[in-house]
């Protein structure tokens, strides 16, 4: 038991999220004190390379002064105002900017209107409400079910976690809710492809399974499909080749809306401004958060097409109001920080930067394939997953009771590297400002963490 009084007060008063509370109450955790570029420093002076950018989000690292200045300036000018029947300049400028940079893929109907919210969960939760609202408005009220994917993650509100394919977030919370949320297969090629199955054949099989689900439920009851371009909370899982092409053909056939969840992939992570551009996705709705403000302020956005906005307008004519809103949505300080973030991305050429760094990241992590623990290395841009297996030849997973992912995470932390373990898959999404030398450092520290874990397992 730590004796430091801050640690004692932490375990006494603060409830931690997505944490084994029993372990935490006994062992305590790391108390993070300050940031320095891609590094964070704890209260004991230990320095860690943050290979997850916090929670897949601090795209500009942990000490970007321009964002602090933007927040301070806005605080002096107009520290708060809502957006119910009112506007303020930062919210207008941000909405316009988001539409300017929104993905433009092929003949997709453009995303033309923006609803600002506070978190990724809120943006997706609002999207679910809007999708129901939309189908009521256009006279198809039976279209209500929403399809997510196993291991997909869209947030932690009652609705978004129901849509997420994360059973450990459902258990004993009496979730998932009702019969409006369905889950289709996970596109994890390494784990679920048959031996010898090509990526294209695997994608085809997944598309057929999606179609079978739609037909079994009744296409007239299915409103929308939600997908992350690369699944984050599922373990940094990139889709197999042709997957989104095949899936979109089916959605189009049955008039099902596509919401692309860009909460992690948006703003350069995959080597394009949007994951939708990397994978040729033509969304009807798009949600983004995290890197929108480099996570220096809580803010998210939901972008919709004219068709969806027109239906909302008609509802206001009919019902007298758009009955949805949060006190802090479109907060001026968060908008000002987001605008400054987008400015930095533009000035620093963040997308080109990711493209330039991607080969180094790929080479550094691929080199770890020789390690006895490493089965799979797969990713895109600056987003990778490394899967740990008991037998590389047969891809046999470890017994979950061994908690190998957690063991590797702990060993990495000891040598000054913060990663995330999703079961036995280790995720990497470093700040986009990372340098080539720091990528090398990250991969070197990871090898040391793997070696220590391997020694402990033998
Ligand atoms: N969508 C995706 C893809 C996410 O990864 C997350 C969070 O990690 C969310 C939604 C939820 O965002 P938030 O935690 O800001 O509510």
Boltz pocket constraint, residues with backbone or C-beta under 6 A from the ligand:
constraints:
  - pocket:
      binder: B
      contacts: [[A, 55], [A, 56], [A, 118], [A, 119], [A, 120], [A, 121], [A, 122], [A, 124], [A, 153], [A, 154], [A, 155], [A, 156], [A, 228], [A, 232], [A, 233], [A, 261], [A, 262], [A, 263], [A, 264], [A, 289], [A, 290]]
      max_distance: 6.0
